[in-house]
């Protein structure tokens, strides 16, 4: 982790004149695979003084590779290291306890650690919270050099760096900088120089916004919700199922959160050329009358050099102005963005009507099941023999087959449960699974279970004497069009001692 820093000079500033533009990862990049295996093909690429930076992203992760072609010394430990910093609030200033630096855990060459900046050249300790981000270092050739050299490969969760491609107030870019250090004497490179003291020097990284929904999957006017094609939304149930190899794989999923209603680009272009400039959006709730759907949102438009935030809202009469389909927006073909958290669970019909003057030129509807409830979870009981074990108790466990039994509940009354995990955490970042169950289409609208005996027979025995936290988590089978969202968790602590 960062300690004392030496200032380095930039030998060629022209190398850093342009932003790095990430490309869309059609399939998630497997950073455990060799760099030359093909996952990094068609990446965005930027040269720095000792090598190249590669970037891809999807709706959840930034995949970044530092191809350090001049680092030809193979250190198998942590003599080779990196810093990777992001300006989380994009203000080009170091913001204490907000801006993020990634580095290696001490003495662990493939374990990613996070810390906050406290000020120029100053950081917190390692953050204790969990992260799905990862790092893998590789020593081998690349397309840039046949000689074996150091390659750092990262999988960074977008939420950790405050980028969410589906959210209106999070633009599709960030600012970043990094240091690469080799065990070779004198090999330390910062990109850009002195970035950790002055965030005005950070390089812009523009993320790919999203792939387009395949033309053949689009609805006639309403293309889909987020990245989910309208043709993959069952118009009887309002739930979506996409193919397993698709960008966003969901199974019989309800919708929730903030939703992006996406238009069919070809049809919107036709309507624009015909003079259509206004449209209205209506919502039919599970019960009650049809209403105009009124919402305000923002979208970033590329003006040739940067993204400019534009605001959209309905007129006094409840009509929206159609954006020019040929313009390059952060979320292309966005007809309306509307929050659903205040809506009760059930099926809703969303209808769009386009106008040329006062003449209706096109109409289309989509039925979606909206559910923002998260599953109910509870550890109903923990028993040792015939006795209930209370939280924070210290319990002695005799020889095998002695152990403990649980009753757990994971229930979603709307039938939108996706998966359940019941596990024990203990010791130094150790964990062991006790029970898990996932969804498949044969379960239909899966509501889960109540008072399930775990294990079904026999007892669960702890792996060692220790203090344990028993954690029950259930995930909702609900999507915002870009991935699943929503979960609920509970836990109970006690100490178990093996005799």
N, C-alpha and C positions, 0 to 999 in steps of 0.2 A: 504494500500500500504506500501512497506517497509520503515521503518524509522530507529530506532536504533536497532541494532542486537546484540544478545549475542552469543558468540561462544559455540558450543556444541561438545561433544566428540562422537566418534563412539565406540559403546560398543563391536561390533563384526564385524571386517572388512571382514570376510569370507562371510558375507551375501551379499557383494557387488562385488563379484569376477567375475560375469558373466554378459554378456549383456542381455537386454530384447529383445526377438524376437517377433514382432507383427505377428498376423495371419490375413489372408484375411477375410474381412467382406463380405460374399456372398450377404447379404442384409444390407443396412445402419443400423447402431445401433441407436435406438431411445433412447436417454439419458433421455427422460421424463418418460419412462416406469420403473417400479421397477427393481432393479438390478438383482433380481432372476427370471425375466420374461423369460429369455432364450436368450436375445440378446448377452450376454457376454459369452455364451458357446463356448468352443474351443478357447478362447483367449490365447495369450501368457501371461505368468505369472511370476512374480519375487517377492521374499520375501524381505521385509525390516523390520526394527526393530519393528515397530508398526503395521504391516499388510502386504498387498500384493498390487502389481501394476498389472493391467490387460491392455492389448493392442490389439487392432484390427485396421485395416485400409482398406480403399479402395483407388481408384485412386484419390480421392479428400480430404478425411478427415482421420486424426488419431483419433481414439476413445480410450480414456485413462480413467481408473478408479482407484482411490486410495481407497482401501478397508481397512480403518483404524480400525481394529478390536478392538484395545485397547482404542479407544475413545468412551466411553459409555455414555458421557454426552450430552444430546440433547439440544443444543443451537439453537433456531429458528431464531436468528438474525445473526449478523456478528461477534459474539465472537469466533466462529470457523472460521478459514480462512486458506488460502493456498498461497504459491507462486509456480509457475511452470515455470522453465527457460529452454531455448533452446539455444544452441550454433549454431546460424544461419549459420555461414560460416564454421563450423566444424574445426576450427583451434586450438581448445583446449585452446583458450585465450579469455579473455573478450575484445570484440571489441565495442568501444563506438558507440552509435547510430545505431547499427546493431543487436546485440544479444537481444533476447526478453525475457521479464518476464511477465507472466500472473498472475493476482490477482483479488480480488473482487473490484467492485466499492464501495466506502464508503457508508455504511448503505444500501446496496442493495445485499441481500444474494444470488441471483441467476443471477447476471449480471457480465459478464466477462469483465475485463479491460486489456489493454495491455500497456506496457511501454518498453523503451529501457534501456539497461545498459549504464551508463556513465563511469563506472570503477568498481573496486572491492567494493561491498557493496554500490554502488551509482546508482541511476536510474533517468530517466526523470519523468515528470508528466505523467498522463494518455494521451495516444495518442487519438487525436480527430477523426481519420478516422474510417470509418465503418468497421465491421468485421462480417463474418458469423459464427465465432467460438462461442461456447456456453459452459456454465457450469451449472450443476444442482447438488445440494447437497441433499442427502437422509439420513434418519435415520431409519435403519432396520437391519434385519439379512442377512447373506450371507452364502455361502457354507462353509466358513471358521469359522464362529461363529454363533450360533443360537441366541446369545444375540444381542439386537439392538445396533447398533453402527454407527458412521459417515462414509458415503461413498461419495466421490467426483467423479462426472462423467463429462468428457470433450469431446467436439467435436471440434477438432483443424483443421483449414484449412491448408493443406500441404503447400500451397504457402506462408503462413505467416511464416513458419519455414524453408523455402527454400528447400523443398523436392518436386520434381515432377517426378513421376515414369516413365513418358514417355520421359524425357529429358536427353540427354547424359551426361551432365556435372553436374548433380545433383545426387549424389550417393544415394542408397536406405537406408540411415541411418542418424541419427542425434545423438546428445549428449544432455542429459537432467538431471535435478535435481529438487528437490521440497522440500518445507517445508509444514508441516501440523501443525496447531496450534489449540488447543482446549481451550474452556472456562474453562476446568478443570485446577485447579492450577498446574503449573509446567509442563504442557503437551505441549512441543514443540519438534518436531523432524525434522531434516534435512537429506535428502538423496541425495547424500552422505554428510557427515559433511563438513561444511565450503564451500559448492559448490559455493555460491554466491560471494565468494572472490577468488576462485581458480578453473578455469574451467578444469584444468587437472584432477580434481576429478569427473567430470560428468560421468554418466553411458551411455554407448552406447545403442541406441535403433535402432534395425534393422527392417525395415519395410518389410512387405510382398510385393513382387514385383508386382504380379498380379495373378489372376487365369488363367488357360489355357483356350483357346477357346474349348468348348466341341468338342470331337472328331468327332461326327456326323455332326457338322456344318462346319468343316474345308473344304477348297478347296483341290483338289487332290495334289497339290504341294505348291501353295501359300495358306496358311491357312487363312489369313485375313489381315486387316489393324488395328494395335493396338489390341484392344480386340474385334473388330467387325469382325465376320466371313465373309469370302468371299461369302458364300452361302446366306448372308443377304444383299448383295450389288446387286442391280438390274443392270444387265449387258446391259440393253437398255438405262437406264438413268444415270447410274453411281452413284446413290444415295442409301443410306443405310437405312433400317428400321429393327429394332430389336424388340423382344418381350418385353412387358411392364415389365416383371419380370426379365429381363436379367441384367447383371452387368452394361452395358452401354446401356441405352434405348434412341434410336434416332428414329426420324420419317422423312423419305424422306430427309435425311441429305446429304449435300455435304461434301467434305473433304477440309481441309486447315491446315495451319501451318506446323509443322515438322511431317512427317508421318513415322511410323515404318511398314515395310513390313515383315510380320511374316510367317514363313514356317510351313508346316505340319510336326510335329515331327516324326511321323511314317515313312513318305516318306523320310525325310532327313536322318534318321537313315539307311534306306535301301540303299540310294544313297551312304552314307559314307561306309557302309560295302561292297559295290560293287566297291569302289575305286574312286568315284567321289570326287574331291577336289577343283575344280574351277567352277565358274558360272559367267555369265554376265547378266546385267539388261538393258533392253531397254525401251524407252519411245516414244510413238506415240502421238504427240500433236494434237489438233483439226484440224490444217492445217500444212502442211509441212512434211518433211521426218522423218522416224524413226531415233532415235539417241541413242547411248549408254548413260545410266544414270550414271554419275560419281559423287560420293559423298564420303566424309570422315565422319566418326563418331567414337564414343567411346562407350564401353560397359564394365560394371564391372563384373569381374569373381571372384567367391568365391574360395579362395585357401585353404580352410579348417579352416582359422582363421580370415580372413578379406576379404574385396572386393578389388581387384586389377584392376586398370583402364587399359584396352587394347584398342589400336587404330586400326581402320580398314580403308583401302583405296584400290582403284583399282590399278592394275598394270599398267605399261606403255601401255599395249595392252587393258586395260579396263576390266580386269577380277578380280574378288574377290576370296579370299581363303575361302572355307567353314569351319566354326568353327565346332569343334567336337560336335555333338548333345548331347553327354552324359555329357558335361561340364555344370556347374551350373553358368549361367550368370544372371545379373540383369534383362535383357530383353532376355528371352529364345527364341531361334529359329529366331533371328533377321537376316534377309537377307540383308536389306539395310535401312538406315535412311536418309531421304532426305528432305530438306526444299522446300516448294512450294510457298513461298511468292512472288517470282519473276515471277510466271507463270500467264498467262492471264486466266480468267474464261473459263471453257469448259471441255469437256470430253477427258480424256487421257487414253491410254492403256499402262499398265506396264507389261512387259514380262520378265520372268526369264528362262535362259537356263543353264543347268548343263552339265559339261563335265567330262569324264574320258579320260585323255589325250586330243586328239582332237575330240573324239567321243561324240556327244550329247546324253546324257542319259535320260534327262527329260526336258520338256518345259511346262510352264503354264503362263496364262495371267489373268489380272483383269482390268476392265474398271472402272474408278472413275471420278466423276465430281469434279473438283477442283475450289474453289472460296474463295479467301481471302479478298474480299471486305466486308466491314461492311455496314449495312443499312444507308441510308441517313435519317437524322432527322432534323426537323425544327419546331419551334413554329412560325407559319406564322403570327398570329395576336392575340392580346388580346383586346377585345372590352367591353366597358361599355356603354350600350345603343347604340347610333350611333357613339360613339367616340372611336378612337383607343387609347389604354393606352400604353404609352411608358415605357421602362425599367426605373426602379428607381423612377417611379411616386408614389405619395401618392394620393390614390383614396378613396373618400367617398362613401360607399354603403348604399343605403336607405333601408327602411323596405322591407320584403319579398313581392313580388317575385323578387325584384331588385337583380342584381348580375352581373356576367361577363360571356362572351362567348369566346371560343378559336377556332382557326383553327390550326390544327397540321398536319404534314407530317411525315410518317414513311414508307420509300420505299426502296425496294431492287430489283434492275432491273433484277438480275439473278433469282429471285423467291425463295430466300433462307432466308426468314424472319421467325423467330421462335416466337417472342412475342414482345409486346409493352406495356410499362407502362408510364402513365402520372400522376404525383402526385404533391402535394404541401407539402413542408416542412416548418415548422415554429416553433417558440417558443423554448422550451428546448427539442430537439431531438424528436419533434412531426412531424407526417406526416399523410396525408390523400390522399386516391386514388381518382382521378378524372375520369380516363378512363384506361382500360386495355383490351388487346385482345391477345389470344394465338393461336397457330397452332393446327390443327388436319388434318388428312390425307384427309378429304373431300375437303380441300382447295388446294390440288395439289401443284404446285410450287407457293407459296403465295408471291406476290410482295408487299403487304401492301396497303397503301392508300396515297392520297395527298389531302391537304386542307379539312380534315375532320372536320365537326362542332362538337364541344364538349362543353356542352352536345348537343345531337341531337335536343332536344326541351327544352325550358325554359332557365334558367340561373344557373350558379354555384355560390353558396353562401359560403363565407369563414366561418369556424366555430367560429372565434373570430377576433377581431381587432388585427392585428399583421403585421410584415414584413414577406412576403412570397417569397419562391423560387419555381418556377414552373419548374419541371424537367421532360424532355421527354427522355426516353431510349428505344432503340430497340436492340434486340439480334438476332444474325445470327443463322440460322439453319445449322451450319457448325460444323463438328467434326474433331478432330485429331485422332480419334480411341479410345479415353479414356473418352470423354465427349464433351459437346458443348464448343465452343470457339468463341469469337468475339462479341463486342457490340459497340454501339455509343450512345452518350448522349449529350444533350444540356439543357440549363436552362435560365430562365429570372426572375429577381427579381423586386418586387414592394411591396408597403405597402398598405394594405386595412383596412379601418376604418369603422366599422359598426355604423350607426347612431341610 
